[in-house]
């Protein structure tokens, strides 16, 4: 597959996602994985955009140094960059964009969910006429649908366009350094392999907090909220990779299947009356910057009750994880934000019985994995009653080095290289919406009233 894909058609090319993430990601992929061979870059959108080629140059320049920009891959891609004013929901217009491709295309739908569906209907019409380019790959950005039923309908629609192996459901968290490092940590270290289960793990946390507020994105965020934006997709996908059964082989297909099994078995913790918490930030300071009350942000409808912070406790109904709570948490305007996976191991009661008196209470270790940097930290107990510092907690840490690909660079690696581990498994978006519906039911039934927290709070769910 990777030898035949020569054109990238970005639908929604003048949107924020394209400029801020897709184009920089493509730049890192080309510089690292195709330095001698670029791609033809075609931007597509409804409005005129004479500055697309310049925007692409700025995006590439933002992540590549001068030496990397001079490599054949990035340079030729930028030289080829062009923009077409096309209505992607119209089969004739979209067909013109496909005809413009000089090579086998990747069609990347960086569009709102309702527009994605319309664009896919247009592609289905082209497919029915047998007019799709041979070998074409279709990439669909999240959110994949808007609820469980629409996600299932979108899957059916995609199946009428292309075979499954040429469909890429995108979630860039699968390309996060911390997520990419999970297989090596779990199965490359014998000390973890025998402890990765309910007997040894007390709880799991997957946290992605941000200092940022709304940042002028009310048109998207105010109709979405923290749980839908982050938990329904990103954090559940991360959980799937973290907690899957040990596969027979470390292939992309096996990892994808294992992750999908975990997500399908997840649901709200029925034993925790506080399994869902939601909050919305009020005015405050984050990092020395003043943030207004969320409801005072331009474009926000206060009556919607959109949450900017969500914490959900789920259980994974598989024997390996019976009884282990998994805390999924994400929020905006959080002071000292955490962006990590934390696996909290139980204190070993047998080891505690066999140790000398005077060492205090036994405590379990904690493994922490930075989502964005991939750094690994191991919290454990050291020292003793005769040490000047006594028994204390220490942290062993190791940086893994900067990844040459951004998460969206890894997305393109999955697209061009066909690696299933970097793609969302078919059916799992439906399961994500199922979990989100359980969360929304808690909202509706008054089990998770909307709380307030000042911008800059470290733990909004603790007051």
Secondary structure by P-SEA (a helix, b strand, c coil): ccccccbbbbcccccccccccaaaaaaaaaaccccccccbbbbbccccccaaaaaaaaaaaacccccccccaaaaaaaaabbbbbcccccaaaaaaaaaaccccccccccccaaaaaaaaaaaaaaaaacccccbbbbbbcccccccaaaaaaaaaaaaaccccccccccccccccccccaaaaaacccaaaaaccccccccbbbbbbbbcccccccccccccccccccccccaaaaaaaaacccccccccaaaaaaaaaaaaaaccccccccccbbbbbbcccccccccccccccccccccccccccbbbbbbbccccccccbbbbbbbbcccccccbbbbbbbcccaaaaaaccccccbbbbbbbbbbccccbbbbbbbbbcccccccbbbbbbbbbcccccccaaaaaaaaaaacccccccccaaaaaaaaaaaaaaaaaaaccccbbbbcccccccccc
